[in-house]
């Protein structure tokens, strides 16, 4: 999917994908020097394997249900639930049902570029 | 309202407040050295007057409808719409209907503490 980053002042529709979910891949919504926002799309049973990113992040479950594992933490997120993960925390995300999530990444000054290739 | 900041690994319920909206005030959901997340609650007709914050921010309309003005920009946000505003952009938010929003603030290194007193 071609990435069309939104610009400041441009509203982005992040409503649930519903029946279209399986036609949509994970994609970046916007990226600046300080923030990156990505819609993560996972079909039931799919997972993002264990990885970590340089900055802090929040994960907001837009639809569906996922299980997040990070170190000793194991947390289920349903639609409308938000989770903070600290910088450099190794974590994995597994979809218990078709799910999409809003991933907001804080990009520390001087950190290497996009984290979207790792999520 | 007492502020109970969530800790990393603790899921936060940010589903629409619905009928409870007018009983809930704007409140911080979490704050670290790099990110602050606030639920902004505005009854129809209420507004956050023009202000600015040090970092970049995203505004996600959880429910209701707001009008955001920032410089020459005027943007209406409905539920499920996300908007990025650059650092130091003077902006105001006015509720066109009872609304709650997820405000995610990036806190630049060395910036003065909480921005929640200004939003």
gemmi code that builds the backbone of each chain (N, CA, C; Angstrom):
import gemmi

chains = {
    "A": [
        ("UNK", (0.852, -1.210, 0.000), (0.000, 0.000, 0.000), (0.877, 1.246, 0.000)),
        ("UNK", (0.579, 2.172, -0.874), (1.338, 3.424, -0.900), (1.083, 4.180, 0.407)),
        ("UNK", (2.130, 4.754, 0.941), (1.992, 5.490, 2.185), (1.684, 6.943, 1.871)),
        ("UNK", (0.604, 7.404, 2.411), (0.269, 8.810, 2.226), (0.238, 9.438, 3.604)),
        ("UNK", (1.345, 10.036, 3.986), (1.416, 10.654, 5.299), (0.537, 11.904, 5.304)),
        ("UNK", (-0.207, 12.030, 6.369), (-1.011, 13.237, 6.528), (-0.111, 14.392, 6.919)),
        ("UNK", (-0.549, 15.574, 6.590), (0.193, 16.762, 7.003), (-0.496, 17.399, 8.201)),
        ("UNK", (0.249, 18.267, 8.919), (-0.395, 18.958, 10.037), (-1.667, 19.653, 9.548)),
        ("UNK", (-2.697, 19.531, 10.311), (-3.941, 20.199, 9.952), (-4.864, 19.356, 9.102)),
        ("UNK", (-4.436, 18.153, 8.752), (-5.247, 17.279, 7.907), (-5.825, 16.178, 8.790)),
        ("UNK", (-7.133, 16.093, 8.872), (-7.739, 15.067, 9.722), (-7.574, 13.694, 9.081)),
        ("UNK", (-7.312, 12.703, 9.901), (-7.113, 11.331, 9.437), (-8.222, 10.469, 10.020)),
        ("UNK", (-8.853, 9.701, 9.181), (-9.951, 8.834, 9.607), (-9.363, 7.548, 10.184)),
        ("UNK", (-9.535, 7.335, 11.474), (-9.032, 6.080, 12.058), (-10.181, 5.251, 12.640)),
        ("UNK", (-11.362, 5.400, 12.073), (-12.476, 4.568, 12.537), (-12.199, 3.098, 12.218)),
        ("UNK", (-12.883, 2.199, 12.892), (-12.673, 0.770, 12.626), (-12.818, 0.462, 11.139)),
        ("UNK", (-12.023, -0.490, 10.666), (-12.076, -0.903, 9.265), (-13.229, -1.868, 9.024)),
        ("UNK", (-13.636, -2.578, 10.070), (-14.758, -3.505, 9.940), (-14.500, -4.551, 8.870)),
        ("UNK", (-15.454, -4.698, 7.979), (-15.383, -5.766, 6.968), (-14.195, -5.586, 6.019)),
        ("UNK", (-13.627, -4.365, 5.944), (-12.501, -4.115, 5.033), (-11.164, -4.509, 5.656)),
        ("UNK", (-11.166, -4.931, 6.913), (-9.903, -5.096, 7.638), (-8.905, -5.995, 6.914)),
        ("UNK", (-9.370, -7.075, 6.338), (-8.419, -8.013, 5.727), (-7.889, -7.539, 4.380)),
        ("UNK", (-8.417, -6.408, 3.904), (-7.900, -5.834, 2.643), (-6.851, -4.766, 2.912)),
        ("UNK", (-6.622, -4.433, 4.153), (-5.760, -3.296, 4.487), (-4.522, -3.795, 5.217)),
        ("UNK", (-3.354, -3.310, 4.802), (-2.095, -3.674, 5.466), (-1.733, -2.607, 6.498)),
        ("UNK", (-0.874, -2.973, 7.409), (-0.309, -1.994, 8.347), (0.290, -0.831, 7.557)),
        ("UNK", (0.004, 0.405, 7.969), (0.526, 1.547, 7.214), (0.739, 2.746, 8.132)),
        ("UNK", (1.727, 3.543, 7.760), (2.027, 4.768, 8.509), (0.978, 5.818, 8.190)),
        ("UNK", (0.551, 6.549, 9.210), (-0.419, 7.624, 9.021), (0.257, 8.980, 8.986)),
        ("UNK", (1.270, 9.149, 9.798), (2.016, 10.406, 9.786), (3.348, 10.198, 10.461)),
        ("UNK", (4.285, 11.032, 10.080), (5.602, 10.977, 10.699), (6.229, 12.359, 10.659)),
        ("UNK", (6.726, 12.771, 11.803), (7.458, 14.021, 11.910), (8.816, 13.682, 12.526)),
        ("UNK", (9.555, 14.691, 12.941), (10.833, 14.400, 13.584), (10.634, 13.833, 14.992)),
        ("UNK", (9.441, 14.023, 15.551), (9.239, 13.666, 16.960), (8.203, 12.579, 17.189)),
        ("UNK", (7.316, 12.378, 16.244), (6.223, 11.419, 16.410), (6.018, 10.619, 15.134)),
        ("UNK", (5.655, 9.372, 15.301), (5.219, 8.561, 14.168), (3.934, 7.869, 14.584)),
        ("UNK", (2.949, 7.895, 13.703), (1.659, 7.269, 13.990), (1.362, 6.263, 12.891)),
        ("UNK", (1.071, 5.052, 13.307), (0.915, 3.926, 12.388), (-0.394, 3.220, 12.708)),
        ("UNK", (-1.119, 2.781, 11.657), (-2.233, 1.870, 11.910), (-1.718, 0.450, 11.678)),
        ("UNK", (-1.696, -0.318, 12.750), (-1.276, -1.715, 12.694), (-2.520, -2.565, 12.443)),
        ("UNK", (-2.445, -3.407, 11.421), (-3.590, -4.268, 11.073), (-3.140, -5.722, 11.179)),
        ("UNK", (-3.857, -6.486, 11.979), (-3.514, -7.899, 12.184), (-4.781, -8.747, 12.064)),
        ("UNK", (-4.730, -9.737, 11.189), (-5.838, -10.697, 11.137), (-5.731, -11.636, 12.334)),
        ("UNK", (-6.836, -12.205, 12.722), (-6.851, -13.137, 13.868), (-5.757, -14.174, 13.706)),
        ("UNK", (-4.940, -14.343, 14.729), (-3.861, -15.321, 14.695), (-2.534, -14.741, 14.240)),
        ("UNK", (-2.571, -13.610, 13.534), (-1.314, -12.970, 13.110), (-0.638, -12.307, 14.296)),
        ("UNK", (0.678, -12.138, 14.168), (1.426, -11.506, 15.261), (2.551, -10.655, 14.706)),
        ("UNK", (2.871, -9.643, 15.446), (4.131, -8.940, 15.265), (5.114, -9.633, 16.182)),
        ("UNK", (6.165, -10.228, 15.646), (7.101, -10.928, 16.535), (7.794, -9.948, 17.481)),
        ("UNK", (8.443, -10.491, 18.446), (9.120, -9.711, 19.478), (10.094, -8.717, 18.839)),
        ("UNK", (10.013, -7.473, 19.232), (10.897, -6.433, 18.697), (10.906, -5.282, 19.687)),
        ("UNK", (11.744, -4.308, 19.450), (11.721, -3.128, 20.304), (12.049, -1.900, 19.481)),
        ("UNK", (11.623, -0.756, 19.969), (11.869, 0.507, 19.268), (12.499, 1.489, 20.257)),
        ("UNK", (13.115, 2.514, 19.685), (13.932, 3.418, 20.502), (13.105, 4.270, 21.462)),
        ("UNK", (11.883, 4.622, 21.055), (11.119, 5.573, 21.858), (9.980, 4.930, 22.623)),
        ("UNK", (9.310, 5.735, 23.417), (8.098, 5.279, 24.089), (6.982, 5.143, 23.060)),
        ("UNK", (5.994, 4.337, 23.394), (4.889, 4.180, 22.458), (3.590, 3.944, 23.216)),
        ("UNK", (2.511, 4.344, 22.566), (1.186, 3.941, 23.037), (0.526, 3.108, 21.952)),
        ("UNK", (-0.237, 2.131, 22.386), (-1.007, 1.261, 21.499), (-2.465, 1.428, 21.881)),
        ("UNK", (-3.267, 1.851, 20.927), (-4.708, 1.979, 21.163), (-5.412, 0.959, 20.288)),
        ("UNK", (-6.147, 0.074, 20.895), (-6.893, -0.932, 20.129), (-8.146, -0.271, 19.551)),
        ("UNK", (-8.200, -0.168, 18.235), (-9.344, 0.464, 17.574), (-10.488, -0.533, 17.421)),
        ("UNK", (-10.136, -1.757, 17.125), (-11.162, -2.800, 16.919), (-10.499, -4.143, 17.157)),
        ("UNK", (-11.307, -5.139, 17.479), (-10.796, -6.486, 17.681), (-10.180, -6.653, 19.056)),
        ("UNK", (-9.207, -7.535, 19.128), (-8.613, -7.883, 20.423), (-7.195, -8.401, 20.180)),
        ("UNK", (-6.255, -7.916, 20.984), (-4.873, -8.375, 20.859), (-4.315, -8.713, 22.237)),
        ("UNK", (-3.276, -9.528, 22.209), (-2.530, -9.848, 23.421), (-1.134, -9.247, 23.258)),
        ("UNK", (-0.736, -8.419, 24.214), (0.571, -7.787, 24.166), (1.446, -8.427, 25.241)),
        ("UNK", (2.621, -8.876, 24.827), (3.593, -9.439, 25.778), (4.809, -8.523, 25.756)),
        ("UNK", (5.250, -8.133, 26.927), (6.434, -7.279, 27.029), (7.135, -7.640, 28.336)),
        ("UNK", (8.227, -8.375, 28.220), (8.901, -8.839, 29.427), (7.943, -9.698, 30.237)),
        ("UNK", (7.795, -9.367, 31.502), (6.901, -10.149, 32.364), (5.437, -9.761, 32.166)),
        ("UNK", (5.216, -8.702, 31.419), (3.862, -8.193, 31.222), (3.116, -8.975, 30.152)),
        ("UNK", (1.880, -9.295, 30.436), (0.982, -9.874, 29.442), (-0.348, -9.158, 29.598)),
        ("UNK", (-0.793, -8.511, 28.543), (-1.954, -7.619, 28.667), (-2.863, -7.804, 27.461)),
        ("UNK", (-4.134, -8.009, 27.702), (-5.096, -8.110, 26.604), (-5.712, -6.743, 26.367)),
        ("UNK", (-5.755, -6.343, 25.121), (-6.373, -5.071, 24.769), (-7.610, -5.321, 23.929)),
        ("UNK", (-8.727, -4.779, 24.392), (-9.955, -4.790, 23.602), (-10.138, -3.403, 22.977)),
        ("UNK", (-11.120, -3.291, 22.116), (-11.374, -2.006, 21.459), (-11.574, -0.910, 22.509)),
        ("UNK", (-10.879, 0.215, 22.317), (-11.012, 1.326, 23.246), (-10.048, 1.271, 24.406)),
        ("UNK", (-9.103, 0.338, 24.370), (-8.096, 0.257, 25.427), (-6.748, 0.752, 24.915)),
        ("UNK", (-6.071, 1.489, 25.776), (-4.792, 2.128, 25.444), (-3.719, 1.584, 26.374)),
        ("UNK", (-2.535, 1.332, 25.821), (-1.428, 0.795, 26.613), (-0.158, 1.595, 26.314)),
        ("UNK", (0.580, 1.927, 27.352), (1.891, 2.576, 27.198), (2.982, 1.529, 27.350)),
        ("UNK", (3.956, 1.561, 26.456), (5.138, 0.728, 26.634), (6.369, 1.620, 26.665)),
        ("UNK", (7.279, 1.342, 27.599), (8.459, 2.199, 27.712), (9.420, 1.986, 26.538)),
        ("UNK", (10.306, 2.948, 26.365), (11.315, 2.858, 25.306), (12.121, 1.583, 25.481)),
        ("UNK", (12.455, 0.972, 24.362), (13.342, -0.194, 24.302), (12.757, -1.455, 24.943)),
        ("UNK", (11.473, -1.421, 25.285), (10.844, -2.624, 25.846), (10.598, -3.624, 24.725)),
        ("UNK", (11.176, -4.788, 24.836), (10.897, -5.839, 23.861), (9.438, -6.239, 24.015)),
        ("UNK", (8.736, -6.298, 22.904), (7.321, -6.655, 23.008), (6.857, -7.352, 21.739)),
        ("UNK", (5.753, -8.085, 21.887), (5.104, -8.705, 20.739), (3.604, -8.452, 20.853)),
        ("UNK", (2.940, -8.470, 19.713), (1.497, -8.217, 19.667), (0.870, -9.322, 18.831)),
        ("UNK", (-0.107, -10.020, 19.405), (-0.750, -11.129, 18.708), (-2.247, -10.873, 18.689)),
        ("UNK", (-2.842, -11.020, 17.516), (-4.274, -10.742, 17.376), (-5.084, -11.961, 17.788)),
        ("UNK", (-5.979, -11.763, 18.745), (-6.897, -12.817, 19.179), (-8.153, -12.810, 18.295)),
        ("UNK", (-8.385, -11.670, 17.661), (-9.458, -11.523, 16.676), (-8.954, -10.491, 15.670)),
        ("UNK", (-9.546, -10.433, 14.497), (-9.143, -9.407, 13.526), (-9.073, -8.067, 14.263)),
        ("UNK", (-7.957, -7.371, 14.124), (-7.752, -6.176, 14.952), (-7.027, -5.087, 14.177)),
        ("UNK", (-7.332, -3.836, 14.514), (-6.459, -2.745, 14.075), (-6.171, -1.864, 15.278)),
        ("UNK", (-4.966, -1.307, 15.272), (-4.471, -0.539, 16.422), (-3.847, 0.759, 15.951)),
        ("UNK", (-3.958, 1.763, 16.788), (-3.259, 3.021, 16.535), (-1.987, 3.006, 17.377)),
        ("UNK", (-0.860, 2.964, 16.679), (0.444, 2.939, 17.345), (1.051, 4.339, 17.245)),
        ("UNK", (1.295, 4.973, 18.389), (1.907, 6.297, 18.412), (3.284, 6.162, 19.036)),
        ("UNK", (4.294, 6.476, 18.247), (5.685, 6.314, 18.662), (6.321, 7.670, 18.884)),
        ("UNK", (6.954, 7.811, 20.016), (7.757, 9.004, 20.261), (9.156, 8.711, 19.722)),
        ("UNK", (9.663, 9.613, 18.906), (10.967, 9.404, 18.282), (12.000, 10.242, 19.030)),
        ("UNK", (12.883, 9.606, 19.782), (13.855, 10.384, 20.562), (14.798, 11.140, 19.635)),
        ("UNK", (15.269, 12.300, 20.079), (16.203, 13.056, 19.251), (17.428, 12.183, 18.948)),
        ("UNK", (17.829, 12.197, 17.690), (19.031, 11.473, 17.313), (18.828, 9.989, 17.095)),
        ("UNK", (17.585, 9.493, 17.303), (17.344, 8.061, 17.079), (17.312, 7.798, 15.578)),
        ("UNK", (17.653, 6.588, 15.166), (17.561, 6.274, 13.750), (16.128, 6.416, 13.267)),
        ("UNK", (15.980, 6.652, 11.952), (14.713, 7.037, 11.327), (13.494, 6.229, 11.684)),
        ("UNK", (12.695, 5.896, 10.699), (11.395, 5.293, 10.905), (11.487, 3.997, 11.691)),
        ("UNK", (10.555, 3.833, 12.598), (10.428, 2.562, 13.303), (9.437, 1.659, 12.593)),
        ("UNK", (8.792, 2.180, 11.542), (7.682, 1.430, 10.965), (8.153, 0.138, 10.329)),
        ("UNK", (9.426, 0.056, 9.980), (9.909, -1.173, 9.380), (10.023, -2.289, 10.407)),
        ("UNK", (9.988, -1.942, 11.664), (10.164, -2.960, 12.697), (8.864, -3.330, 13.371)),
        ("UNK", (7.748, -2.710, 13.000), (6.492, -3.025, 13.699), (5.501, -3.680, 12.750)),
    ],
    "B": [
        ("UNK", (-11.071, 16.245, 40.027), (-10.889, 14.780, 39.942), (-9.443, 14.429, 40.262)),
        ("UNK", (-9.260, 13.464, 41.109), (-7.904, 13.008, 41.407), (-7.294, 12.396, 40.160)),
        ("UNK", (-6.037, 12.664, 39.942), (-5.363, 12.124, 38.767), (-4.729, 10.797, 39.128)),
        ("UNK", (-5.088, 9.792, 38.403), (-4.472, 8.495, 38.613), (-3.776, 8.128, 37.322)),
        ("UNK", (-2.491, 8.441, 37.267), (-1.738, 8.142, 36.055), (-1.546, 6.639, 35.935)),
        ("UNK", (-1.776, 6.138, 34.740), (-1.524, 4.722, 34.490), (-0.024, 4.496, 34.429)),
        ("UNK", (0.362, 3.264, 34.748), (1.766, 2.890, 34.640), (1.966, 2.081, 33.364)),
        ("UNK", (3.224, 1.996, 32.923), (3.483, 1.162, 31.751), (2.922, -0.236, 31.982)),
        ("UNK", (2.275, -0.771, 30.983), (1.733, -2.121, 31.075), (0.321, -2.177, 31.624)),
        ("UNK", (-0.241, -1.034, 31.968), (-1.595, -0.982, 32.522), (-2.533, -0.443, 31.441)),
        ("UNK", (-3.503, -1.233, 31.050), (-4.417, -0.790, 30.001), (-5.352, 0.297, 30.539)),
        ("UNK", (-5.618, 1.284, 29.705), (-6.484, 2.399, 30.087), (-7.715, 2.366, 29.196)),
        ("UNK", (-8.871, 2.459, 29.805), (-10.130, 2.446, 29.055), (-10.407, 3.846, 28.512)),
        ("UNK", (-10.377, 3.990, 27.201), (-10.698, 5.316, 26.647), (-11.936, 5.247, 25.745)),
        ("UNK", (-12.814, 4.300, 26.045), (-14.052, 4.229, 25.264), (-14.883, 5.501, 25.505)),
        ("UNK", (-15.817, 5.763, 24.628), (-16.660, 6.953, 24.803), (-17.322, 6.975, 26.174)),
        ("UNK", (-17.465, 8.165, 26.730), (-18.104, 8.319, 28.034), (-19.625, 8.266, 27.917)),
        ("UNK", (-20.138, 8.653, 26.768), (-21.583, 8.602, 26.534), (-22.337, 9.459, 27.541)),
        ("UNK", (-23.322, 8.867, 28.176), (-24.202, 9.619, 29.078), (-23.456, 10.172, 30.289)),
        ("UNK", (-22.258, 9.617, 30.592), (-21.497, 10.086, 31.756), (-20.630, 11.313, 31.443)),
        ("UNK", (-20.636, 11.741, 30.185), (-19.666, 12.748, 29.753), (-19.698, 14.019, 30.613)),
        ("UNK", (-20.886, 14.478, 30.954), (-20.954, 15.757, 31.686), (-20.562, 15.617, 33.158)),
        ("UNK", (-20.317, 14.385, 33.600), (-19.860, 14.186, 34.994), (-18.340, 14.089, 35.068)),
        ("UNK", (-17.678, 14.104, 33.947), (-16.234, 13.852, 33.920), (-15.506, 15.104, 33.451)),
        ("UNK", (-14.441, 15.456, 34.170), (-13.624, 16.610, 33.775), (-12.425, 16.128, 32.969)),
        ("UNK", (-11.828, 17.049, 32.253), (-10.567, 16.771, 31.564), (-9.549, 16.226, 32.567)),
        ("UNK", (-8.851, 15.145, 32.210), (-7.907, 14.559, 33.165), (-6.754, 13.872, 32.435)),
        ("UNK", (-5.602, 13.881, 33.092), (-4.413, 13.230, 32.545), (-4.554, 11.718, 32.709)),
        ("UNK", (-4.153, 10.982, 31.684), (-4.197, 9.515, 31.735), (-2.824, 8.935, 32.035)),
        ("UNK", (-1.798, 9.544, 31.509), (-0.442, 9.096, 31.811), (0.544, 10.190, 31.437)),
        ("UNK", (1.682, 10.133, 32.083), (2.725, 11.096, 31.795), (4.074, 10.465, 32.098)),
        ("UNK", (4.972, 10.583, 31.141), (6.342, 10.134, 31.319), (7.240, 11.335, 31.004)),
        ("UNK", (8.532, 11.076, 30.850), (9.391, 12.204, 30.508), (9.206, 12.627, 29.046)),
        ("UNK", (8.601, 11.759, 28.241), (8.552, 12.008, 26.800), (7.148, 12.166, 26.232)),
        ("UNK", (6.153, 11.644, 26.943), (4.778, 11.663, 26.436), (3.817, 12.019, 27.561)),
        ("UNK", (2.778, 12.744, 27.186), (1.677, 12.966, 28.119), (0.385, 12.690, 27.364)),
        ("UNK", (-0.512, 11.936, 27.993), (-1.789, 11.593, 27.355), (-2.910, 12.054, 28.268)),
        ("UNK", (-3.812, 12.805, 27.691), (-4.884, 13.466, 28.448), (-6.214, 13.176, 27.776)),
        ("UNK", (-7.262, 12.933, 28.601), (-8.601, 12.924, 28.013), (-9.204, 14.302, 28.218)),
        ("UNK", (-9.453, 14.969, 27.119), (-10.070, 16.297, 27.151), (-11.578, 16.108, 27.030)),
        ("UNK", (-12.317, 16.693, 27.961), (-13.777, 16.559, 27.955), (-14.385, 17.954, 27.824)),
        ("UNK", (-15.215, 18.136, 26.825), (-15.851, 19.437, 26.581), (-17.340, 19.230, 26.326)),
        ("UNK", (-18.164, 19.927, 27.095), (-19.601, 19.911, 26.813), (-19.865, 20.797, 25.591)),
        ("UNK", (-20.953, 20.542, 24.910), (-21.296, 21.318, 23.716), (-21.226, 22.809, 24.030)),
        ("UNK", (-20.511, 23.549, 23.210), (-20.394, 24.988, 23.402), (-19.161, 25.380, 24.195)),
        ("UNK", (-18.608, 24.456, 24.964), (-17.387, 24.757, 25.721), (-16.182, 24.810, 24.785)),
        ("UNK", (-15.154, 25.536, 25.235), (-13.958, 25.653, 24.399), (-12.715, 25.702, 25.260)),
        ("UNK", (-11.639, 25.218, 24.707), (-10.309, 25.503, 25.243), (-9.848, 26.750, 24.522)),
        ("UNK", (-9.625, 27.826, 25.244), (-9.211, 29.036, 24.534), (-7.846, 28.854, 23.876)),
        ("UNK", (-7.516, 29.795, 23.025), (-6.273, 29.738, 22.265), (-5.074, 29.562, 23.199)),
        ("UNK", (-4.219, 28.621, 22.902), (-3.031, 28.345, 23.718), (-2.038, 27.589, 22.864)),
        ("UNK", (-0.864, 27.379, 23.392), (0.091, 26.546, 22.669), (0.940, 25.765, 23.649)),
        ("UNK", (1.510, 24.670, 23.161), (2.351, 23.826, 24.007), (3.678, 23.591, 23.288)),
        ("UNK", (4.666, 23.155, 24.086), (6.033, 23.090, 23.558), (6.214, 21.992, 22.516)),
        ("UNK", (5.474, 20.893, 22.651), (5.724, 19.747, 21.780), (4.665, 19.561, 20.719)),
        ("UNK", (4.896, 18.591, 19.880), (3.890, 18.199, 18.906), (2.755, 17.481, 19.624)),
        ("UNK", (1.597, 17.455, 18.995), (0.473, 16.771, 19.626), (-0.436, 16.160, 18.576)),
        ("UNK", (-1.099, 15.097, 18.996), (-2.205, 14.579, 18.192), (-3.473, 14.666, 19.019)),
        ("UNK", (-4.560, 14.942, 18.328), (-5.886, 15.015, 18.932), (-6.749, 13.970, 18.249)),
        ("UNK", (-7.273, 13.042, 19.021), (-8.173, 12.023, 18.479), (-9.550, 12.247, 19.080)),
        ("UNK", (-10.510, 12.493, 18.234), (-11.881, 12.688, 18.724), (-12.474, 11.321, 19.044)),
        ("UNK", (-12.761, 11.086, 20.323), (-13.319, 9.797, 20.758), (-14.833, 9.787, 20.554)),
        ("UNK", (-15.452, 10.919, 20.817), (-16.912, 11.010, 20.674), (-17.277, 12.472, 20.493)),
        ("UNK", (-18.431, 12.722, 19.891), (-18.889, 14.079, 19.694), (-18.241, 14.726, 18.496)),
        ("UNK", (-18.105, 16.034, 18.566), (-17.609, 16.800, 17.418), (-16.984, 18.092, 17.932)),
        ("UNK", (-15.797, 18.407, 17.421), (-15.134, 19.658, 17.816), (-14.635, 20.398, 16.585)),
        ("UNK", (-14.433, 21.684, 16.773), (-13.834, 22.521, 15.740), (-12.472, 22.973, 16.274)),
        ("UNK", (-11.425, 22.684, 15.525), (-10.071, 23.074, 15.930), (-9.621, 24.224, 15.031)),
        ("UNK", (-9.161, 25.297, 15.653), (-8.600, 26.427, 14.908), (-7.141, 26.541, 15.287)),
        ("UNK", (-6.294, 26.642, 14.282), (-4.855, 26.783, 14.529), (-4.288, 27.631, 13.396)),
        ("UNK", (-4.012, 28.889, 13.710), (-3.563, 29.790, 12.648), (-4.631, 29.876, 11.572)),
        ("UNK", (-4.224, 29.634, 10.326), (-5.175, 29.708, 9.209), (-6.020, 28.440, 9.099)),
        ("UNK", (-5.667, 27.464, 9.870), (-6.357, 26.171, 9.792), (-7.649, 26.171, 10.582)),
        ("UNK", (-8.678, 25.619, 9.990), (-9.923, 25.373, 10.704), (-10.381, 23.985, 10.314)),
        ("UNK", (-10.524, 23.124, 11.295), (-10.750, 21.708, 10.989), (-11.793, 21.141, 11.932)),
        ("UNK", (-12.792, 20.469, 11.389), (-13.798, 19.825, 12.218), (-13.404, 18.369, 12.425)),
        ("UNK", (-13.469, 17.937, 13.665), (-13.153, 16.538, 13.971), (-14.405, 15.837, 14.470)),
        ("UNK", (-14.737, 14.751, 13.813), (-15.814, 13.882, 14.283), (-15.192, 12.673, 14.980)),
        ("UNK", (-16.008, 11.869, 15.597), (-15.503, 10.676, 16.297), (-14.693, 9.819, 15.329)),
        ("UNK", (-13.502, 9.414, 15.773), (-12.640, 8.582, 14.934), (-11.721, 9.358, 14.034)),
        ("UNK", (-11.667, 10.677, 14.202), (-10.750, 11.488, 13.406), (-9.578, 11.952, 14.260)),
        ("UNK", (-8.400, 11.912, 13.652), (-7.139, 12.241, 14.316), (-6.517, 13.440, 13.611)),
        ("UNK", (-5.951, 14.340, 14.408), (-5.319, 15.542, 13.840), (-3.962, 15.747, 14.489)),
        ("UNK", (-2.964, 16.065, 13.688), (-1.635, 16.422, 14.195), (-1.488, 17.933, 14.210)),
        ("UNK", (-0.975, 18.466, 15.305), (-0.641, 19.894, 15.335), (0.839, 20.028, 15.674)),
        ("UNK", (1.531, 20.916, 14.952), (2.968, 21.059, 15.201), (3.247, 21.737, 16.541)),
        ("UNK", (4.460, 21.580, 17.005), (4.883, 22.218, 18.256), (4.666, 23.723, 18.167)),
        ("UNK", (4.253, 24.300, 19.257), (4.120, 25.751, 19.413), (3.024, 26.369, 18.546)),
        ("UNK", (2.191, 25.530, 17.940), (1.088, 26.073, 17.132), (-0.007, 26.570, 18.061)),
        ("UNK", (-0.324, 27.844, 17.976), (-1.448, 28.364, 18.763), (-2.733, 27.731, 18.247)),
        ("UNK", (-3.525, 27.193, 19.158), (-4.748, 26.541, 18.692), (-5.846, 26.652, 19.742)),
        ("UNK", (-7.060, 26.488, 19.292), (-8.204, 26.430, 20.196), (-9.086, 25.268, 19.753)),
        ("UNK", (-9.846, 24.748, 20.717), (-10.725, 23.609, 20.445), (-12.101, 23.960, 21.010)),
        ("UNK", (-13.123, 23.892, 20.164), (-14.475, 24.237, 20.591), (-15.391, 23.054, 20.301)),
        ("UNK", (-16.178, 22.682, 21.290), (-17.065, 21.526, 21.118), (-18.349, 21.945, 20.421)),
        ("UNK", (-18.651, 21.284, 19.302), (-19.903, 21.519, 18.580), (-21.003, 20.615, 19.138)),
        ("UNK", (-20.568, 19.557, 19.815), (-21.469, 18.651, 20.536), (-20.669, 18.119, 21.716)),
        ("UNK", (-21.324, 17.584, 22.717), (-20.589, 16.980, 23.841), (-19.492, 16.091, 23.269)),
        ("UNK", (-18.256, 16.304, 23.715), (-17.133, 15.617, 23.071), (-16.090, 15.209, 24.092)),
        ("UNK", (-15.407, 14.101, 23.817), (-14.169, 13.809, 24.527), (-13.104, 13.443, 23.507)),
        ("UNK", (-11.869, 13.799, 23.832), (-10.747, 13.644, 22.904), (-9.564, 13.048, 23.622)),
        ("UNK", (-8.775, 12.294, 22.889), (-7.513, 11.778, 23.398), (-6.416, 12.702, 22.877)),
        ("UNK", (-5.785, 13.402, 23.796), (-4.709, 14.339, 23.445), (-3.384, 13.673, 23.806)),
        ("UNK", (-2.536, 13.460, 22.823), (-1.213, 12.866, 23.049), (-0.173, 13.925, 22.755)),
        ("UNK", (0.581, 14.281, 23.786), (1.571, 15.360, 23.680), (2.965, 14.778, 23.733)),
        ("UNK", (3.774, 15.170, 22.800), (5.194, 14.829, 22.851), (5.887, 15.910, 23.670)),
        ("UNK", (6.646, 15.500, 24.672), (7.303, 16.463, 25.561), (8.768, 16.579, 25.147)),
        ("UNK", (9.152, 17.697, 24.564), (10.535, 17.822, 24.104), (11.499, 17.786, 25.281)),
        ("UNK", (12.700, 17.252, 25.075), (13.688, 17.231, 26.155), (13.930, 18.654, 26.668)),
        ("UNK", (13.929, 18.793, 27.979), (14.226, 20.102, 28.554), (13.060, 21.055, 28.610)),
        ("UNK", (11.901, 20.629, 28.063), (10.739, 21.522, 28.108), (10.198, 21.557, 29.531)),
        ("UNK", (9.541, 22.672, 29.908), (8.947, 22.711, 31.245), (7.900, 21.614, 31.382)),
        ("UNK", (7.635, 21.235, 32.644), (6.820, 20.058, 32.991), (5.506, 19.904, 32.284)),
        ("UNK", (4.489, 19.568, 33.035), (3.202, 19.187, 32.477), (2.611, 20.292, 31.621)),
        ("UNK", (2.048, 19.855, 30.513), (1.299, 20.792, 29.678), (-0.171, 20.777, 30.042)),
        ("UNK", (-0.543, 19.904, 30.966), (-1.968, 19.695, 31.182), (-2.630, 20.924, 31.788)),
        ("UNK", (-1.839, 21.779, 32.405), (-2.443, 22.975, 32.982), (-2.835, 23.974, 31.895)),
        ("UNK", (-2.335, 23.784, 30.694), (-2.620, 24.771, 29.648), (-3.607, 24.254, 28.621)),
        ("UNK", (-4.085, 23.010, 28.812), (-4.998, 22.505, 27.787), (-6.398, 22.284, 28.359)),
    ],
}
model = gemmi.Model(1)
for chain_id, residues in chains.items():
    chain = gemmi.Chain(chain_id)
    for i, (resn, *xyz) in enumerate(residues, 1):
        res = gemmi.Residue()
        res.name, res.seqid = resn, gemmi.SeqId(i, " ")
        for name, pos in zip(("N", "CA", "C"), xyz):
            atom = gemmi.Atom()
            atom.name, atom.element = name, gemmi.Element(name[0])
            atom.pos, atom.b_iso = gemmi.Position(*pos), 0.0
            res.add_atom(atom)
        chain.add_residue(res)
    model.add_chain(chain)
structure = gemmi.Structure()
structure.add_model(model)
structure.setup_entities()
